[in-house]
Amino acid sequence: MYATLEWYVGIGFTCTGTNLAWEPDAELSWAQLEWEGAAIMLFPSEKQSLPGAIRDAGLFFKVQSISGLVDKLKHVARIIELTEETFDGKQEVTFEDLNGFRVTMSATGV
């Protein structure tokens, strides 16, 4: 959990809450992250993961800009697809996070 939280904060997400606010001596069991007002929650899965297994979920964010994000991702993630301009004038980047989940950021501006 700590590594995942640090990874997302490192690429620009803001941590807006964790269980540690109420349980300072507990183990980190969830964290809320935000990007431009969109919030996601991180929490551990109870399922055992198989090596090399494809993750069964992805995230898609519509944001104002991905400026600077791609440069950060080049050092910490596998970029799956980078589209400088889609048919409707957006920029998109799809990457794999440190846990194998695919994340797409679609920007309406530069």
SULCOR-V10390 format. One record per helix or strand. SS is the DSSP state (H for helix, E for strand). FROM is the first residue (numbers start at 0). LEN is the number of residues. If there is no record, write none. Layout:
ss:SS from:FROM len:LEN
ss:SS from:FROM len:LEN
This chain:
ss:H from:1 len:9
ss:E from:13 len:5
ss:H from:18 len:3
ss:E from:29 len:6
ss:E from:37 len:6
ss:E from:57 len:6
ss:H from:68 len:8
ss:E from:77 len:6
ss:E from:90 len:6
ss:E from:101 len:6
